[in-house]
Amino acid sequence: MRVTNSPASRKRRIRTIKAAKGFRLKRSALYRYAADALDHGMQYAYRDRKTKKRNFRALWQIRINASARAAGTTYSRFMEGLKAAKCSLDRKVLADIAAQDAAAFTELVNVAKNALVAKSKAAAKA
């Protein structure tokens, strides 16, 4: 007699059909099409989780650059100055400060500029 493991197979198929809820036409009703649609959907979700991080980092850089230029420096010089000052704020926090608190961001720009001056003096001595 052939063993089909029917309860487990049915459970797996029903789980796939339930996960495909909201898909249109065959993709939500038939196992074969639902399984394919779910596989593609999960691939897109994995890819786009990475893309989302990339897009947000680009947005933060744009915001920081706009505020830095308004304060009289460029993004790259500002970030170089913060690194020289050993300021460990990440871009997400910097962008939030740039958008919410202009006075605090101006202070950060001054810290970065002072660190760049100190860095250039140290390089001139060496």
C-alpha positions as CSV (number, residue, x, y, z in Angstrom):
1,M,0.0,0.0,0.0
2,R,1.3,3.5,-0.9
3,V,1.7,5.9,2.0
4,T,0.8,9.5,1.2
5,N,1.3,11.3,4.5
6,S,-2.0,12.9,3.8
7,P,-2.6,14.9,7.0
8,A,0.8,16.6,6.7
9,S,0.4,17.3,3.0
10,R,-3.0,18.8,3.5
11,K,-1.8,20.9,6.3
12,R,1.1,22.2,4.2
13,R,-1.2,23.0,1.3
14,I,-3.8,24.8,3.5
15,R,-1.0,26.8,5.1
16,T,0.1,27.9,1.7
17,I,-3.4,28.8,0.5
18,K,-4.0,30.9,3.7
19,A,-0.7,32.7,3.2
20,A,-1.8,33.6,-0.3
21,K,-4.9,35.4,1.0
22,G,-5.4,38.6,-0.8
23,F,-3.8,37.4,-4.0
24,R,-6.1,37.6,-7.1
25,L,-7.8,34.8,-9.1
26,K,-6.0,31.4,-9.1
27,R,-3.1,32.6,-7.1
28,S,-5.3,32.7,-3.9
29,A,-7.3,29.6,-4.5
30,L,-5.1,26.9,-6.2
31,Y,-2.1,25.4,-4.4
32,R,0.1,25.2,-7.4
33,Y,-0.3,28.9,-8.3
34,A,-0.4,30.1,-4.8
35,A,3.0,28.4,-4.0
36,D,4.6,30.0,-7.0
37,A,3.2,33.4,-6.1
38,L,4.4,33.1,-2.5
39,D,7.9,32.1,-3.6
40,H,8.1,35.2,-5.8
41,G,6.6,37.4,-3.1
42,M,9.1,36.2,-0.6
43,Q,12.0,36.9,-3.0
44,Y,10.7,40.4,-3.6
45,A,10.3,41.0,0.1
46,Y,13.9,39.8,0.8
47,R,15.3,42.0,-2.0
48,D,13.3,45.1,-1.0
49,R,14.2,44.9,2.7
50,K,17.8,45.5,1.5
51,T,16.6,48.2,-1.0
52,K,14.7,50.0,1.8
53,K,17.9,50.4,3.9
54,R,19.8,51.7,0.8
55,N,17.0,54.2,0.1
56,F,16.8,55.5,3.6
57,R,20.6,56.0,3.8
58,A,20.5,58.0,0.6
59,L,17.7,60.1,2.0
60,W,19.6,60.8,5.2
61,Q,22.7,61.8,3.2
62,I,20.6,64.2,1.2
63,R,19.1,65.8,4.4
64,I,22.5,66.1,6.1
65,N,24.0,67.6,2.9
66,A,21.3,70.2,2.6
67,S,21.7,71.3,6.2
68,A,25.5,71.2,6.1
69,R,25.5,73.4,3.0
70,A,23.1,75.8,4.7
71,A,25.7,76.0,7.6
72,G,28.6,76.7,5.2
73,T,30.2,73.3,4.6
74,T,29.7,70.2,2.4
75,Y,28.5,66.8,3.3
76,S,31.9,65.1,2.8
77,R,33.8,67.8,4.8
78,F,31.2,67.6,7.6
79,M,31.5,63.8,7.9
80,E,35.3,64.0,7.7
81,G,35.2,66.5,10.5
82,L,32.9,64.4,12.7
83,K,35.1,61.4,12.2
84,A,38.2,63.5,13.2
85,A,36.3,64.7,16.3
86,K,35.5,61.1,17.1
87,C,31.8,61.9,17.1
88,S,29.9,58.6,16.8
89,L,26.5,59.8,15.7
90,D,25.1,57.8,12.7
91,R,23.5,59.3,9.6
92,K,20.0,58.5,10.8
93,V,20.4,60.5,14.0
94,L,22.3,63.3,12.2
95,A,19.5,63.6,9.6
96,D,16.9,63.8,12.4
97,I,18.9,66.5,14.2
98,A,19.3,68.4,10.9
99,A,15.5,68.3,10.3
100,Q,14.3,69.0,13.9
101,D,17.0,71.1,15.6
102,A,18.9,73.6,13.5
103,A,20.8,75.0,16.5
104,A,22.2,71.6,17.6
105,F,23.2,70.8,14.0
106,T,25.0,74.2,13.7
107,E,27.0,73.2,16.9
108,L,27.8,69.8,15.2
109,V,29.1,71.7,12.2
110,N,31.3,73.9,14.4
111,V,32.7,70.8,16.1
112,A,33.4,69.3,12.7
113,K,35.1,72.4,11.4
114,N,37.3,72.7,14.6
115,A,38.3,69.1,14.3
116,L,39.3,69.6,10.6
117,V,41.4,72.6,11.6
118,A,43.1,70.5,14.3
119,K,43.6,67.7,11.8
120,S,45.3,69.9,9.3
121,K,47.6,71.5,11.9
122,A,48.6,68.0,13.1
123,A,49.3,67.0,9.5
124,A,51.4,70.1,8.9
125,K,53.6,69.3,11.9
126,A,54.2,65.7,10.8
